[in-house]
Amino acid sequence: MRCSLFRYFRVFALLLLIILGAFAFSSPLWANAPSGWAQDGLIKFQVFRNDSPLGVVMLRFNVDNDVYAVDTQTLFDYRIGPFSLYYYALRARDEWSGPLLLSARGMVNDDGEIFRVDGETGPDGFRFSGGEGEQLAPLGTSVPSTYWNTALTRASELIDLQYGRLRKITMTKAGPETILSKGERIEAERYQMRGELDLDIWYDKRGEWAKMSFTVDESDFEYVRIVPRAGDETRFLELESVKDIGSEEIRNVLRELE
């Protein structure tokens, strides 16, 4: 009798755990998240130029009062020996309510040249301004150039958060491939972007951004997803500080991240 009772409670406890786990996964918090949302809260890439390390890209995911916010940081420092030949820093933030883009900002320091983009959604679409004046992006067919949201795979226009342009693109599904992500071989779906920007991008089975590659001026660039280190979520620059950063400051941050 005691054995039967013990087995009964074990089965009951197991069923309770399954129900609670299913409830947590399907809770309203995640049910309303934009597609591609990283539930672990952080995505990190090591970036290579012609197979040599160039820098790090990180994305930090937060939700507050049903507003889903993603902070993006890109840091590149191209050196030969002790000499910095080129540096690049980007800080961006896009905010969403479910699938609806609410706002997006970007600040870029491209080897000393500063770019800023600010925009928010209104009744007529997503209105943003940058180096090329004010632009209007249609809702539903355009996404910011932060790449994490899988709505990109259905987009026909890209909101460029560096130059403040609305870029025409076409997205083609190339099919599943096995790639390296966080030190493991996984299956991911590959998409090809062509048009005003040409690149290939991969999303894993959870819909999370897993890899990207492109070619610029005969140099091949590859974003390889890696496991974040403890404390990486605190190693984001303030958006406004990007305009004053230089190659040495970028190198110091990269030392903490690499």
C-alpha positions in Angstrom: 0.0 0.0 0.0 2.8 2.4 0.9 4.6 1.6 -2.3 1.5 2.2 -4.4 0.9 5.5 -2.6 4.5 6.6 -3.2 4.1 5.8 -6.9 0.9 7.8 -7.0 2.6 10.9 -5.6 5.5 10.5 -7.9 3.2 10.5 -10.9 1.2 13.4 -9.6 4.4 15.5 -9.0 5.7 14.7 -12.5 2.4 15.8 -14.1 2.4 19.0 -12.0 5.9 19.9 -13.2 4.9 19.3 -16.8 1.8 21.4 -16.4 3.7 24.3 -14.7 6.4 24.1 -17.3 3.9 24.3 -20.2 2.2 27.2 -18.4 5.4 29.1 -18.0 6.4 28.6 -21.6 3.0 29.7 -22.9 2.6 32.5 -20.4 1.5 35.9 -21.7 5.0 37.3 -21.2 6.5 35.1 -23.9 3.3 34.7 -26.0 3.4 38.4 -26.8 7.2 38.5 -27.6 8.3 39.5 -31.1 9.5 36.7 -33.3 13.1 35.9 -32.8 13.1 37.0 -29.2 15.9 35.4 -27.2 14.5 34.0 -23.9 18.0 33.6 -22.5 18.3 37.4 -22.6 21.6 37.7 -24.5 23.0 36.9 -27.9 26.7 37.2 -28.6 28.7 36.9 -31.8 32.4 36.8 -32.5 33.0 38.6 -35.8 35.7 37.5 -38.2 37.2 39.4 -41.2 38.9 37.0 -43.6 39.0 34.4 -40.8 40.8 36.8 -38.4 39.0 38.2 -35.3 37.6 41.7 -35.8 35.2 42.3 -33.0 32.1 41.4 -31.1 28.3 41.9 -31.5 26.0 41.6 -28.6 22.2 41.9 -28.2 20.5 42.3 -24.8 16.8 41.5 -24.5 14.5 43.0 -21.8 10.8 43.3 -21.3 9.0 45.9 -19.1 5.3 46.6 -19.0 4.7 44.6 -22.2 7.4 46.7 -24.0 10.0 44.4 -25.5 13.4 46.2 -25.9 16.6 45.0 -27.5 19.9 46.8 -27.1 22.5 46.1 -29.8 26.2 46.8 -29.5 28.8 46.3 -32.3 32.5 46.9 -31.7 35.2 46.4 -34.4 38.9 47.2 -34.1 41.0 46.3 -37.1 44.7 46.3 -36.3 48.0 45.4 -37.7 50.4 44.8 -34.8 49.9 47.7 -32.3 48.4 50.0 -34.9 44.7 50.5 -35.3 43.8 51.0 -39.0 40.0 51.2 -38.5 37.4 51.1 -35.7 33.7 51.0 -35.6 31.1 51.3 -32.8 27.3 51.0 -33.0 24.7 51.2 -30.2 21.1 50.7 -31.1 17.8 50.1 -29.3 14.5 48.9 -30.8 11.3 48.6 -28.8 8.3 46.5 -29.7 4.8 45.7 -28.6 4.4 42.2 -29.8 4.9 42.3 -33.6 4.5 46.1 -33.7 7.7 48.2 -33.8 7.3 51.2 -31.4 10.6 53.0 -31.7 14.3 52.6 -32.8 17.4 54.6 -32.3 21.0 54.1 -33.5 24.3 55.9 -32.9 27.4 54.9 -34.9 31.0 56.0 -34.8 32.5 54.9 -38.0 36.2 55.6 -37.6 35.4 59.1 -36.3 32.4 59.8 -38.5 29.3 60.1 -36.4 25.8 58.9 -37.5 22.5 59.1 -35.6 19.1 57.8 -36.4 15.9 58.2 -34.3 12.4 57.0 -35.2 9.0 56.0 -33.8 5.8 54.6 -35.1 2.8 56.8 -35.8 -0.6 56.5 -37.5 1.0 56.6 -41.0 3.9 54.2 -40.3 7.4 54.3 -38.8 8.8 57.8 -39.2 12.6 58.2 -38.7 15.3 60.7 -39.4 19.0 60.5 -39.9 21.8 61.8 -42.2 19.4 61.7 -45.2 16.5 63.6 -43.6 13.1 62.3 -42.6 11.8 59.0 -44.0 8.6 57.0 -43.6 8.7 53.2 -43.5 5.5 51.2 -44.0 4.5 49.0 -41.1 4.5 45.2 -41.7 7.0 45.1 -44.5 10.0 47.0 -42.9 12.2 46.2 -39.9 15.3 47.8 -38.4 18.8 46.7 -39.3 19.3 44.9 -36.0 18.7 41.5 -37.7 17.4 39.5 -34.7 13.7 39.7 -35.5 12.6 37.0 -37.9 10.1 39.4 -39.4 13.2 40.3 -41.5 12.6 37.1 -43.5 9.3 38.5 -44.7 10.4 42.1 -45.2 10.8 44.0 -48.4 12.5 47.1 -46.8 15.2 47.5 -44.2 15.4 50.5 -41.8 19.1 51.4 -41.8 20.0 52.5 -38.3 23.4 53.9 -39.4 22.7 56.1 -42.4 19.0 56.6 -41.9 18.0 55.1 -45.2 15.1 52.8 -46.2 16.8 50.1 -48.2 14.9 47.9 -50.7 15.6 44.2 -50.2 14.4 40.8 -51.2 14.6 37.8 -48.9 14.9 34.2 -50.2 14.7 31.1 -48.1 17.7 28.9 -49.0 16.9 26.0 -46.8 18.3 24.2 -43.7 22.0 23.9 -43.1 24.3 22.6 -40.3 26.2 25.5 -38.7 28.4 26.1 -35.7 26.6 28.0 -32.9 27.8 28.3 -29.3 30.4 25.7 -29.9 27.9 23.1 -31.2 26.7 21.9 -34.6 23.1 22.8 -35.0 20.5 22.9 -37.8 19.5 26.4 -38.9 17.5 28.0 -41.6 19.4 30.1 -44.1 18.0 33.2 -45.8 19.6 35.3 -48.5 19.1 39.0 -48.5 19.7 40.7 -51.9 19.1 44.3 -53.1 20.7 47.4 -51.5 22.4 45.1 -49.0 23.6 41.6 -49.8 24.1 39.1 -47.0 23.2 35.6 -45.8 21.6 35.1 -42.4 20.7 32.0 -40.3 18.0 31.4 -37.7 18.0 28.4 -35.4 15.0 26.2 -34.6 13.8 28.5 -31.9 13.9 31.4 -34.4 16.9 33.0 -32.8 19.6 34.7 -34.9 22.4 32.2 -35.2 24.9 33.4 -37.9 25.5 36.0 -40.6 28.0 36.4 -43.4 28.6 39.0 -46.2 31.4 40.4 -48.4 32.5 44.0 -48.5 35.3 45.3 -50.7 36.6 41.8 -51.3 36.7 41.0 -47.6 34.6 38.2 -46.1 32.8 38.8 -42.8 31.3 36.1 -40.6 29.3 36.4 -37.4 29.7 33.2 -35.3 27.4 32.9 -32.3 29.3 32.1 -29.1 28.4 31.6 -25.4 28.2 34.8 -23.5 30.5 35.3 -20.5 29.3 36.1 -17.0 28.7 39.8 -16.7 28.5 40.5 -20.5 25.0 42.0 -20.0 26.7 44.9 -18.1 29.3 45.5 -20.8 27.2 47.7 -23.0 28.2 51.3 -23.8 25.8 54.1 -23.2 24.3 55.0 -26.5 25.3 58.7 -26.4 28.9 57.8 -25.4 29.5 56.2 -28.8 30.2 59.5 -30.5 33.2 60.1 -28.2 34.8 56.7 -28.3 38.1 55.9 -30.0 40.0 52.8 -31.0 41.8 52.4 -27.6 38.5 52.5 -25.7 37.0 50.0 -28.1 40.1 47.8 -27.7 39.7 47.9 -23.9 36.0 46.8 -24.0 36.8 44.1 -26.5 39.5 42.7 -24.1 36.7 42.2 -21.5 34.4 40.5 -24.1 36.8 38.3 -26.0 
